[in-house]
Amino acid sequence: MSNRDAVDKLIAGLEREHLGEFDVARVEAARSLASAVDAEPFNAQLWRQYRESVEVLLPDASGDDALDELIGDLLAPVRHAED
């Protein structure tokens, strides 16, 4: 799964309960950074900005295990960057 697909899935899950109409800029920033990371997967600066943009979207306390698992997958470190 690409980072763009993953962040779109996260955003779709968050939109139902946590994102409002004023989060549009944050959502688009996360999507743009996900696409940028997909295009340049070895750029550590982009990864840092992408992770920060995802964290900004997240609610303070999530009790949803499925959402927590998805978020953990998104924020996991890159183990085999050459792949």
PDB file with one MODEL, atoms N, CA, C and O in Angstrom:
MODEL        1
ATOM      1  N   MET A   1       0.847  -1.166   0.000  1.00  0.00           N
ATOM      2  CA  MET A   1       0.000   0.000   0.000  1.00  0.00           C
ATOM      3  C   MET A   1       0.900   1.239   0.000  1.00  0.00           C
ATOM      4  O   MET A   1       1.879   1.307   0.743  1.00  0.00           O
ATOM      5  N   SER A   2       0.563   2.191  -0.823  1.00  0.00           N
ATOM      6  CA  SER A   2       1.331   3.431  -0.866  1.00  0.00           C
ATOM      7  C   SER A   2       1.001   4.282   0.363  1.00  0.00           C
ATOM      8  O   SER A   2      -0.020   4.081   1.020  1.00  0.00           O
ATOM      9  N   ASN A   3       1.868   5.214   0.649  1.00  0.00           N
ATOM     10  CA  ASN A   3       1.610   6.140   1.756  1.00  0.00           C
ATOM     11  C   ASN A   3       0.373   6.977   1.464  1.00  0.00           C
ATOM     12  O   ASN A   3      -0.396   7.281   2.375  1.00  0.00           O
ATOM     13  N   ARG A   4       0.174   7.349   0.216  1.00  0.00           N
ATOM     14  CA  ARG A   4      -1.005   8.140  -0.148  1.00  0.00           C
ATOM     15  C   ARG A   4      -2.281   7.338   0.114  1.00  0.00           C
ATOM     16  O   ARG A   4      -3.248   7.866   0.662  1.00  0.00           O
ATOM     17  N   ASP A   5      -2.279   6.074  -0.277  1.00  0.00           N
ATOM     18  CA  ASP A   5      -3.452   5.228  -0.015  1.00  0.00           C
ATOM     19  C   ASP A   5      -3.691   5.079   1.489  1.00  0.00           C
ATOM     20  O   ASP A   5      -4.828   5.126   1.957  1.00  0.00           O
ATOM     21  N   ALA A   6      -2.598   4.899   2.235  1.00  0.00           N
ATOM     22  CA  ALA A   6      -2.717   4.721   3.684  1.00  0.00           C
ATOM     23  C   ALA A   6      -3.255   5.972   4.360  1.00  0.00           C
ATOM     24  O   ALA A   6      -4.119   5.880   5.232  1.00  0.00           O
ATOM     25  N   VAL A   7      -2.756   7.139   3.970  1.00  0.00           N
ATOM     26  CA  VAL A   7      -3.226   8.367   4.616  1.00  0.00           C
ATOM     27  C   VAL A   7      -4.664   8.670   4.201  1.00  0.00           C
ATOM     28  O   VAL A   7      -5.436   9.207   4.997  1.00  0.00           O
ATOM     29  N   ASP A   8      -5.030   8.334   2.973  1.00  0.00           N
ATOM     30  CA  ASP A   8      -6.429   8.505   2.558  1.00  0.00           C
ATOM     31  C   ASP A   8      -7.353   7.618   3.383  1.00  0.00           C
ATOM     32  O   ASP A   8      -8.450   8.033   3.756  1.00  0.00           O
ATOM     33  N   LYS A   9      -6.909   6.402   3.665  1.00  0.00           N
ATOM     34  CA  LYS A   9      -7.692   5.479   4.498  1.00  0.00           C
ATOM     35  C   LYS A   9      -7.818   6.023   5.920  1.00  0.00           C
ATOM     36  O   LYS A   9      -8.893   5.965   6.518  1.00  0.00           O
ATOM     37  N   LEU A  10      -6.735   6.542   6.452  1.00  0.00           N
ATOM     38  CA  LEU A  10      -6.758   7.144   7.783  1.00  0.00           C
ATOM     39  C   LEU A  10      -7.713   8.337   7.820  1.00  0.00           C
ATOM     40  O   LEU A  10      -8.522   8.460   8.740  1.00  0.00           O
ATOM     41  N   ILE A  11      -7.620   9.202   6.836  1.00  0.00           N
ATOM     42  CA  ILE A  11      -8.475  10.388   6.780  1.00  0.00           C
ATOM     43  C   ILE A  11      -9.942   9.984   6.681  1.00  0.00           C
ATOM     44  O   ILE A  11     -10.793  10.583   7.339  1.00  0.00           O
ATOM     45  N   ALA A  12     -10.244   8.985   5.872  1.00  0.00           N
ATOM     46  CA  ALA A  12     -11.632   8.526   5.749  1.00  0.00           C
ATOM     47  C   ALA A  12     -12.156   8.045   7.098  1.00  0.00           C
ATOM     48  O   ALA A  12     -13.308   8.306   7.446  1.00  0.00           O
ATOM     49  N   GLY A  13     -11.328   7.355   7.849  1.00  0.00           N
ATOM     50  CA  GLY A  13     -11.739   6.896   9.168  1.00  0.00           C
ATOM     51  C   GLY A  13     -11.915   8.030  10.158  1.00  0.00           C
ATOM     52  O   GLY A  13     -12.821   8.001  10.991  1.00  0.00           O
ATOM     53  N   LEU A  14     -11.063   9.015  10.068  1.00  0.00           N
ATOM     54  CA  LEU A  14     -11.137  10.144  10.997  1.00  0.00           C
ATOM     55  C   LEU A  14     -12.263  11.116  10.663  1.00  0.00           C
ATOM     56  O   LEU A  14     -12.804  11.763  11.560  1.00  0.00           O
ATOM     57  N   GLU A  15     -12.620  11.227   9.403  1.00  0.00           N
ATOM     58  CA  GLU A  15     -13.628  12.202   8.996  1.00  0.00           C
ATOM     59  C   GLU A  15     -14.969  11.976   9.677  1.00  0.00           C
ATOM     60  O   GLU A  15     -15.689  12.931   9.967  1.00  0.00           O
ATOM     61  N   ARG A  16     -15.302  10.740   9.929  1.00  0.00           N
ATOM     62  CA  ARG A  16     -16.603  10.430  10.512  1.00  0.00           C
ATOM     63  C   ARG A  16     -16.788  11.055  11.893  1.00  0.00           C
ATOM     64  O   ARG A  16     -17.886  11.500  12.228  1.00  0.00           O
ATOM     65  N   GLU A  17     -15.725  11.093  12.695  1.00  0.00           N
ATOM     66  CA  GLU A  17     -15.899  11.536  14.075  1.00  0.00           C
ATOM     67  C   GLU A  17     -14.948  12.639  14.526  1.00  0.00           C
ATOM     68  O   GLU A  17     -15.256  13.361  15.474  1.00  0.00           O
ATOM     69  N   HIS A  18     -13.812  12.783  13.876  1.00  0.00           N
ATOM     70  CA  HIS A  18     -12.789  13.646  14.438  1.00  0.00           C
ATOM     71  C   HIS A  18     -12.411  14.863  13.589  1.00  0.00           C
ATOM     72  O   HIS A  18     -11.926  15.856  14.133  1.00  0.00           O
ATOM     73  N   LEU A  19     -12.615  14.811  12.305  1.00  0.00           N
ATOM     74  CA  LEU A  19     -12.210  15.924  11.449  1.00  0.00           C
ATOM     75  C   LEU A  19     -13.418  16.789  11.114  1.00  0.00           C
ATOM     76  O   LEU A  19     -14.513  16.292  10.853  1.00  0.00           O
ATOM     77  N   GLY A  20     -13.190  18.073  11.129  1.00  0.00           N
ATOM     78  CA  GLY A  20     -14.243  19.011  10.792  1.00  0.00           C
ATOM     79  C   GLY A  20     -13.916  19.778   9.526  1.00  0.00           C
ATOM     80  O   GLY A  20     -12.884  19.549   8.895  1.00  0.00           O
ATOM     81  N   GLU A  21     -14.789  20.677   9.167  1.00  0.00           N
ATOM     82  CA  GLU A  21     -14.597  21.435   7.934  1.00  0.00           C
ATOM     83  C   GLU A  21     -13.370  22.341   7.980  1.00  0.00           C
ATOM     84  O   GLU A  21     -12.884  22.765   6.932  1.00  0.00           O
ATOM     85  N   PHE A  22     -12.868  22.640   9.156  1.00  0.00           N
ATOM     86  CA  PHE A  22     -11.707  23.522   9.268  1.00  0.00           C
ATOM     87  C   PHE A  22     -10.384  22.761   9.214  1.00  0.00           C
ATOM     88  O   PHE A  22      -9.317  23.369   9.306  1.00  0.00           O
ATOM     89  N   ASP A  23     -10.442  21.459   9.067  1.00  0.00           N
ATOM     90  CA  ASP A  23      -9.236  20.637   8.969  1.00  0.00           C
ATOM     91  C   ASP A  23      -8.797  20.405   7.527  1.00  0.00           C
ATOM     92  O   ASP A  23      -7.894  19.606   7.279  1.00  0.00           O
ATOM     93  N   VAL A  24      -9.418  21.085   6.584  1.00  0.00           N
ATOM     94  CA  VAL A  24      -9.145  20.861   5.166  1.00  0.00           C
ATOM     95  C   VAL A  24      -7.672  21.079   4.829  1.00  0.00           C
ATOM     96  O   VAL A  24      -7.087  20.273   4.105  1.00  0.00           O
ATOM     97  N   ALA A  25      -7.073  22.128   5.325  1.00  0.00           N
ATOM     98  CA  ALA A  25      -5.663  22.410   5.021  1.00  0.00           C
ATOM     99  C   ALA A  25      -4.755  21.328   5.598  1.00  0.00           C
ATOM    100  O   ALA A  25      -3.798  20.907   4.948  1.00  0.00           O
ATOM    101  N   ARG A  26      -5.050  20.880   6.805  1.00  0.00           N
ATOM    102  CA  ARG A  26      -4.239  19.816   7.410  1.00  0.00           C
ATOM    103  C   ARG A  26      -4.366  18.512   6.622  1.00  0.00           C
ATOM    104  O   ARG A  26      -3.378  17.808   6.415  1.00  0.00           O
ATOM    105  N   VAL A  27      -5.570  18.199   6.191  1.00  0.00           N
ATOM    106  CA  VAL A  27      -5.809  16.988   5.410  1.00  0.00           C
ATOM    107  C   VAL A  27      -5.040  17.050   4.092  1.00  0.00           C
ATOM    108  O   VAL A  27      -4.385  16.078   3.714  1.00  0.00           O
ATOM    109  N   GLU A  28      -5.111  18.167   3.400  1.00  0.00           N
ATOM    110  CA  GLU A  28      -4.421  18.302   2.116  1.00  0.00           C
ATOM    111  C   GLU A  28      -2.904  18.293   2.298  1.00  0.00           C
ATOM    112  O   GLU A  28      -2.191  17.771   1.441  1.00  0.00           O
ATOM    113  N   ALA A  29      -2.399  18.856   3.389  1.00  0.00           N
ATOM    114  CA  ALA A  29      -0.962  18.806   3.669  1.00  0.00           C
ATOM    115  C   ALA A  29      -0.517  17.359   3.865  1.00  0.00           C
ATOM    116  O   ALA A  29       0.518  16.953   3.335  1.00  0.00           O
ATOM    117  N   ALA A  30      -1.281  16.586   4.616  1.00  0.00           N
ATOM    118  CA  ALA A  30      -0.945  15.180   4.846  1.00  0.00           C
ATOM    119  C   ALA A  30      -0.978  14.398   3.535  1.00  0.00           C
ATOM    120  O   ALA A  30      -0.105  13.566   3.289  1.00  0.00           O
ATOM    121  N   ARG A  31      -1.968  14.656   2.704  1.00  0.00           N
ATOM    122  CA  ARG A  31      -2.052  13.963   1.417  1.00  0.00           C
ATOM    123  C   ARG A  31      -0.875  14.333   0.510  1.00  0.00           C
ATOM    124  O   ARG A  31      -0.280  13.465  -0.130  1.00  0.00           O
ATOM    125  N   SER A  32      -0.549  15.605   0.460  1.00  0.00           N
ATOM    126  CA  SER A  32       0.566  16.054  -0.379  1.00  0.00           C
ATOM    127  C   SER A  32       1.882  15.451   0.086  1.00  0.00           C
ATOM    128  O   SER A  32       2.689  15.002  -0.728  1.00  0.00           O
ATOM    129  N   LEU A  33       2.097  15.440   1.403  1.00  0.00           N
ATOM    130  CA  LEU A  33       3.332  14.873   1.935  1.00  0.00           C
ATOM    131  C   LEU A  33       3.386  13.361   1.713  1.00  0.00           C
ATOM    132  O   LEU A  33       4.460  12.817   1.457  1.00  0.00           O
ATOM    133  N   ALA A  34       2.258  12.685   1.805  1.00  0.00           N
ATOM    134  CA  ALA A  34       2.230  11.245   1.532  1.00  0.00           C
ATOM    135  C   ALA A  34       2.637  10.972   0.084  1.00  0.00           C
ATOM    136  O   ALA A  34       3.406  10.049  -0.186  1.00  0.00           O
ATOM    137  N   SER A  35       2.127  11.767  -0.830  1.00  0.00           N
ATOM    138  CA  SER A  35       2.503  11.617  -2.241  1.00  0.00           C
ATOM    139  C   SER A  35       3.979  11.918  -2.448  1.00  0.00           C
ATOM    140  O   SER A  35       4.651  11.239  -3.224  1.00  0.00           O
ATOM    141  N   ALA A  36       4.485  12.931  -1.757  1.00  0.00           N
ATOM    142  CA  ALA A  36       5.898  13.288  -1.871  1.00  0.00           C
ATOM    143  C   ALA A  36       6.794  12.176  -1.347  1.00  0.00           C
ATOM    144  O   ALA A  36       7.832  11.882  -1.941  1.00  0.00           O
ATOM    145  N   VAL A  37       6.398  11.551  -0.231  1.00  0.00           N
ATOM    146  CA  VAL A  37       7.172  10.435   0.327  1.00  0.00           C
ATOM    147  C   VAL A  37       7.141   9.243  -0.624  1.00  0.00           C
ATOM    148  O   VAL A  37       8.146   8.550  -0.782  1.00  0.00           O
ATOM    149  N   ASP A  38       6.006   9.003  -1.253  1.00  0.00           N
ATOM    150  CA  ASP A  38       5.937   7.921  -2.234  1.00  0.00           C
ATOM    151  C   ASP A  38       6.891   8.182  -3.400  1.00  0.00           C
ATOM    152  O   ASP A  38       7.502   7.251  -3.923  1.00  0.00           O
ATOM    153  N   ALA A  39       7.018   9.442  -3.806  1.00  0.00           N
ATOM    154  CA  ALA A  39       7.894   9.803  -4.923  1.00  0.00           C
ATOM    155  C   ALA A  39       9.370   9.791  -4.520  1.00  0.00           C
ATOM    156  O   ALA A  39      10.234   9.485  -5.342  1.00  0.00           O
ATOM    157  N   GLU A  40       9.663  10.124  -3.258  1.00  0.00           N
ATOM    158  CA  GLU A  40      11.047  10.184  -2.766  1.00  0.00           C
ATOM    159  C   GLU A  40      11.161   9.430  -1.437  1.00  0.00           C
ATOM    160  O   GLU A  40      11.313  10.055  -0.388  1.00  0.00           O
ATOM    161  N   PRO A  41      11.091   8.112  -1.469  1.00  0.00           N
ATOM    162  CA  PRO A  41      11.047   7.337  -0.223  1.00  0.00           C
ATOM    163  C   PRO A  41      12.327   7.390   0.615  1.00  0.00           C
ATOM    164  O   PRO A  41      12.312   6.976   1.774  1.00  0.00           O
ATOM    165  N   PHE A  42      13.411   7.878   0.066  1.00  0.00           N
ATOM    166  CA  PHE A  42      14.669   7.933   0.822  1.00  0.00           C
ATOM    167  C   PHE A  42      14.930   9.311   1.417  1.00  0.00           C
ATOM    168  O   PHE A  42      15.993   9.538   1.996  1.00  0.00           O
ATOM    169  N   ASN A  43      13.988  10.228   1.288  1.00  0.00           N
ATOM    170  CA  ASN A  43      14.146  11.585   1.803  1.00  0.00           C
ATOM    171  C   ASN A  43      13.663  11.634   3.257  1.00  0.00           C
ATOM    172  O   ASN A  43      12.463  11.676   3.527  1.00  0.00           O
ATOM    173  N   ALA A  44      14.616  11.627   4.177  1.00  0.00           N
ATOM    174  CA  ALA A  44      14.293  11.589   5.611  1.00  0.00           C
ATOM    175  C   ALA A  44      13.509  12.819   6.052  1.00  0.00           C
ATOM    176  O   ALA A  44      12.636  12.710   6.913  1.00  0.00           O
ATOM    177  N   GLN A  45      13.794  13.964   5.494  1.00  0.00           N
ATOM    178  CA  GLN A  45      13.081  15.192   5.858  1.00  0.00           C
ATOM    179  C   GLN A  45      11.595  15.078   5.506  1.00  0.00           C
ATOM    180  O   GLN A  45      10.735  15.479   6.291  1.00  0.00           O
ATOM    181  N   LEU A  46      11.299  14.533   4.332  1.00  0.00           N
ATOM    182  CA  LEU A  46       9.894  14.340   3.948  1.00  0.00           C
ATOM    183  C   LEU A  46       9.193  13.380   4.892  1.00  0.00           C
ATOM    184  O   LEU A  46       8.046  13.607   5.277  1.00  0.00           O
ATOM    185  N   TRP A  47       9.885  12.298   5.269  1.00  0.00           N
ATOM    186  CA  TRP A  47       9.291  11.342   6.208  1.00  0.00           C
ATOM    187  C   TRP A  47       8.952  12.027   7.524  1.00  0.00           C
ATOM    188  O   TRP A  47       7.873  11.806   8.073  1.00  0.00           O
ATOM    189  N   ARG A  48       9.846  12.844   8.032  1.00  0.00           N
ATOM    190  CA  ARG A  48       9.604  13.547   9.300  1.00  0.00           C
ATOM    191  C   ARG A  48       8.384  14.445   9.172  1.00  0.00           C
ATOM    192  O   ARG A  48       7.510  14.437  10.039  1.00  0.00           O
ATOM    193  N   GLN A  49       8.321  15.218   8.096  1.00  0.00           N
ATOM    194  CA  GLN A  49       7.184  16.119   7.895  1.00  0.00           C
ATOM    195  C   GLN A  49       5.884  15.337   7.723  1.00  0.00           C
ATOM    196  O   GLN A  49       4.836  15.740   8.227  1.00  0.00           O
ATOM    197  N   TYR A  50       5.963  14.229   7.015  1.00  0.00           N
ATOM    198  CA  TYR A  50       4.781  13.387   6.816  1.00  0.00           C
ATOM    199  C   TYR A  50       4.265  12.849   8.143  1.00  0.00           C
ATOM    200  O   TYR A  50       3.070  12.937   8.427  1.00  0.00           O
ATOM    201  N   ARG A  51       5.160  12.289   8.961  1.00  0.00           N
ATOM    202  CA  ARG A  51       4.748  11.764  10.267  1.00  0.00           C
ATOM    203  C   ARG A  51       4.133  12.865  11.122  1.00  0.00           C
ATOM    204  O   ARG A  51       3.128  12.640  11.795  1.00  0.00           O
ATOM    205  N   GLU A  52       4.729  14.052  11.101  1.00  0.00           N
ATOM    206  CA  GLU A  52       4.176  15.169  11.876  1.00  0.00           C
ATOM    207  C   GLU A  52       2.789  15.558  11.366  1.00  0.00           C
ATOM    208  O   GLU A  52       1.900  15.867  12.160  1.00  0.00           O
ATOM    209  N   SER A  53       2.601  15.543  10.047  1.00  0.00           N
ATOM    210  CA  SER A  53       1.291  15.919   9.499  1.00  0.00           C
ATOM    211  C   SER A  53       0.221  14.905   9.877  1.00  0.00           C
ATOM    212  O   SER A  53      -0.933  15.272  10.101  1.00  0.00           O
ATOM    213  N   VAL A  54       0.595  13.636   9.949  1.00  0.00           N
ATOM    214  CA  VAL A  54      -0.355  12.601  10.368  1.00  0.00           C
ATOM    215  C   VAL A  54      -0.696  12.782  11.841  1.00  0.00           C
ATOM    216  O   VAL A  54      -1.862  12.681  12.225  1.00  0.00           O
ATOM    217  N   GLU A  55       0.301  13.047  12.660  1.00  0.00           N
ATOM    218  CA  GLU A  55       0.070  13.225  14.097  1.00  0.00           C
ATOM    219  C   GLU A  55      -0.864  14.394  14.373  1.00  0.00           C
ATOM    220  O   GLU A  55      -1.658  14.342  15.313  1.00  0.00           O
ATOM    221  N   VAL A  56      -0.780  15.449  13.567  1.00  0.00           N
ATOM    222  CA  VAL A  56      -1.647  16.619  13.750  1.00  0.00           C
ATOM    223  C   VAL A  56      -3.112  16.253  13.513  1.00  0.00           C
ATOM    224  O   VAL A  56      -4.006  16.844  14.117  1.00  0.00           O
ATOM    225  N   LEU A  57      -3.354  15.295  12.648  1.00  0.00           N
ATOM    226  CA  LEU A  57      -4.732  14.891  12.342  1.00  0.00           C
ATOM    227  C   LEU A  57      -5.361  14.022  13.425  1.00  0.00           C
ATOM    228  O   LEU A  57      -6.584  13.946  13.535  1.00  0.00           O
ATOM    229  N   LEU A  58      -4.530  13.376  14.214  1.00  0.00           N
ATOM    230  CA  LEU A  58      -5.028  12.389  15.162  1.00  0.00           C
ATOM    231  C   LEU A  58      -5.702  13.016  16.376  1.00  0.00           C
ATOM    232  O   LEU A  58      -5.259  14.053  16.871  1.00  0.00           O
ATOM    233  N   PRO A  59      -6.767  12.390  16.853  1.00  0.00           N
ATOM    234  CA  PRO A  59      -7.393  12.862  18.083  1.00  0.00           C
ATOM    235  C   PRO A  59      -6.449  12.599  19.260  1.00  0.00           C
ATOM    236  O   PRO A  59      -5.573  11.738  19.180  1.00  0.00           O
ATOM    237  N   ASP A  60      -6.635  13.339  20.338  1.00  0.00           N
ATOM    238  CA  ASP A  60      -5.763  13.200  21.507  1.00  0.00           C
ATOM    239  C   ASP A  60      -5.824  11.810  22.118  1.00  0.00           C
ATOM    240  O   ASP A  60      -4.788  11.250  22.477  1.00  0.00           O
ATOM    241  N   ALA A  61      -7.005  11.247  22.241  1.00  0.00           N
ATOM    242  CA  ALA A  61      -7.136   9.930  22.873  1.00  0.00           C
ATOM    243  C   ALA A  61      -8.093   9.087  22.049  1.00  0.00           C
ATOM    244  O   ALA A  61      -9.305   9.303  22.067  1.00  0.00           O
ATOM    245  N   SER A  62      -7.545   8.142  21.340  1.00  0.00           N
ATOM    246  CA  SER A  62      -8.364   7.254  20.528  1.00  0.00           C
ATOM    247  C   SER A  62      -8.565   5.948  21.270  1.00  0.00           C
ATOM    248  O   SER A  62      -7.612   5.370  21.793  1.00  0.00           O
ATOM    249  N   GLY A  63      -9.796   5.487  21.315  1.00  0.00           N
ATOM    250  CA  GLY A  63     -10.075   4.209  21.949  1.00  0.00           C
ATOM    251  C   GLY A  63     -10.343   3.129  20.922  1.00  0.00           C
ATOM    252  O   GLY A  63     -10.728   2.015  21.280  1.00  0.00           O
ATOM    253  N   ASP A  64     -10.148   3.436  19.661  1.00  0.00           N
ATOM    254  CA  ASP A  64     -10.450   2.511  18.573  1.00  0.00           C
ATOM    255  C   ASP A  64      -9.204   1.694  18.243  1.00  0.00           C
ATOM    256  O   ASP A  64      -8.232   2.230  17.711  1.00  0.00           O
ATOM    257  N   ASP A  65      -9.230   0.389  18.558  1.00  0.00           N
ATOM    258  CA  ASP A  65      -8.076  -0.468  18.333  1.00  0.00           C
ATOM    259  C   ASP A  65      -7.698  -0.561  16.859  1.00  0.00           C
ATOM    260  O   ASP A  65      -6.510  -0.577  16.539  1.00  0.00           O
ATOM    261  N   ALA A  66      -8.667  -0.622  15.955  1.00  0.00           N
ATOM    262  CA  ALA A  66      -8.368  -0.710  14.528  1.00  0.00           C
ATOM    263  C   ALA A  66      -7.665   0.555  14.054  1.00  0.00           C
ATOM    264  O   ALA A  66      -6.708   0.492  13.282  1.00  0.00           O
ATOM    265  N   LEU A  67      -8.146   1.707  14.522  1.00  0.00           N
ATOM    266  CA  LEU A  67      -7.513   2.969  14.164  1.00  0.00           C
ATOM    267  C   LEU A  67      -6.118   3.053  14.755  1.00  0.00           C
ATOM    268  O   LEU A  67      -5.191   3.513  14.087  1.00  0.00           O
ATOM    269  N   ASP A  68      -5.953   2.618  15.992  1.00  0.00           N
ATOM    270  CA  ASP A  68      -4.628   2.613  16.619  1.00  0.00           C
ATOM    271  C   ASP A  68      -3.658   1.733  15.836  1.00  0.00           C
ATOM    272  O   ASP A  68      -2.493   2.093  15.671  1.00  0.00           O
ATOM    273  N   GLU A  69      -4.124   0.596  15.358  1.00  0.00           N
ATOM    274  CA  GLU A  69      -3.269  -0.301  14.580  1.00  0.00           C
ATOM    275  C   GLU A  69      -2.861   0.341  13.260  1.00  0.00           C
ATOM    276  O   GLU A  69      -1.698   0.256  12.864  1.00  0.00           O
ATOM    277  N   LEU A  70      -3.806   0.981  12.576  1.00  0.00           N
ATOM    278  CA  LEU A  70      -3.511   1.660  11.325  1.00  0.00           C
ATOM    279  C   LEU A  70      -2.506   2.781  11.547  1.00  0.00           C
ATOM    280  O   LEU A  70      -1.564   2.937  10.771  1.00  0.00           O
ATOM    281  N   ILE A  71      -2.700   3.544  12.584  1.00  0.00           N
ATOM    282  CA  ILE A  71      -1.782   4.636  12.899  1.00  0.00           C
ATOM    283  C   ILE A  71      -0.389   4.092  13.192  1.00  0.00           C
ATOM    284  O   ILE A  71       0.608   4.659  12.743  1.00  0.00           O
ATOM    285  N   GLY A  72      -0.318   3.004  13.936  1.00  0.00           N
ATOM    286  CA  GLY A  72       0.969   2.371  14.212  1.00  0.00           C
ATOM    287  C   GLY A  72       1.672   1.946  12.942  1.00  0.00           C
ATOM    288  O   GLY A  72       2.889   2.087  12.831  1.00  0.00           O
ATOM    289  N   ASP A  73       0.921   1.426  11.979  1.00  0.00           N
ATOM    290  CA  ASP A  73       1.503   1.027  10.695  1.00  0.00           C
ATOM    291  C   ASP A  73       2.041   2.238   9.943  1.00  0.00           C
ATOM    292  O   ASP A  73       3.105   2.167   9.328  1.00  0.00           O
ATOM    293  N   LEU A  74       1.318   3.335   9.989  1.00  0.00           N
ATOM    294  CA  LEU A  74       1.756   4.543   9.288  1.00  0.00           C
ATOM    295  C   LEU A  74       3.014   5.140   9.906  1.00  0.00           C
ATOM    296  O   LEU A  74       3.863   5.679   9.196  1.00  0.00           O
ATOM    297  N   LEU A  75       3.131   5.045  11.208  1.00  0.00           N
ATOM    298  CA  LEU A  75       4.243   5.679  11.904  1.00  0.00           C
ATOM    299  C   LEU A  75       5.424   4.735  12.133  1.00  0.00           C
ATOM    300  O   LEU A  75       6.412   5.123  12.757  1.00  0.00           O
ATOM    301  N   ALA A  76       5.330   3.514  11.641  1.00  0.00           N
ATOM    302  CA  ALA A  76       6.408   2.551  11.835  1.00  0.00           C
ATOM    303  C   ALA A  76       7.644   2.986  11.072  1.00  0.00           C
ATOM    304  O   ALA A  76       7.534   3.552   9.984  1.00  0.00           O
ATOM    305  N   PRO A  77       8.829   2.727  11.635  1.00  0.00           N
ATOM    306  CA  PRO A  77      10.069   3.097  10.943  1.00  0.00           C
ATOM    307  C   PRO A  77      10.272   2.255   9.689  1.00  0.00           C
ATOM    308  O   PRO A  77       9.759   1.141   9.585  1.00  0.00           O
ATOM    309  N   VAL A  78      11.013   2.791   8.757  1.00  0.00           N
ATOM    310  CA  VAL A  78      11.340   2.082   7.534  1.00  0.00           C
ATOM    311  C   VAL A  78      12.463   1.105   7.854  1.00  0.00           C
ATOM    312  O   VAL A  78      13.542   1.519   8.278  1.00  0.00           O
ATOM    313  N   ARG A  79      12.221  -0.185   7.657  1.00  0.00           N
ATOM    314  CA  ARG A  79      13.232  -1.189   8.003  1.00  0.00           C
ATOM    315  C   ARG A  79      14.111  -1.549   6.825  1.00  0.00           C
ATOM    316  O   ARG A  79      15.314  -1.757   6.985  1.00  0.00           O
ATOM    317  N   HIS A  80      13.529  -1.625   5.652  1.00  0.00           N
ATOM    318  CA  HIS A  80      14.278  -2.000   4.458  1.00  0.00           C
ATOM    319  C   HIS A  80      14.074  -0.907   3.404  1.00  0.00           C
ATOM    320  O   HIS A  80      13.320  -1.075   2.445  1.00  0.00           O
ATOM    321  N   ALA A  81      14.755   0.191   3.607  1.00  0.00           N
ATOM    322  CA  ALA A  81      14.567   1.352   2.730  1.00  0.00           C
ATOM    323  C   ALA A  81      14.881   1.033   1.273  1.00  0.00           C
ATOM    324  O   ALA A  81      14.303   1.633   0.367  1.00  0.00           O
ATOM    325  N   GLU A  82      15.791   0.095   1.045  1.00  0.00           N
ATOM    326  CA  GLU A  82      16.148  -0.251  -0.333  1.00  0.00           C
ATOM    327  C   GLU A  82      15.030  -0.940  -1.078  1.00  0.00           C
ATOM    328  O   GLU A  82      15.053  -0.985  -2.308  1.00  0.00           O
ATOM    329  N   ASP A  83      14.035  -1.488  -0.361  1.00  0.00           N
ATOM    330  CA  ASP A  83      12.890  -2.131  -1.001  1.00  0.00           C
ATOM    331  C   ASP A  83      11.936  -1.057  -1.401  1.00  0.00           C
ATOM    332  O   ASP A  83      10.881  -1.347  -1.966  1.00  0.00           O
TER     333      ASP A  83
ENDMDL
END
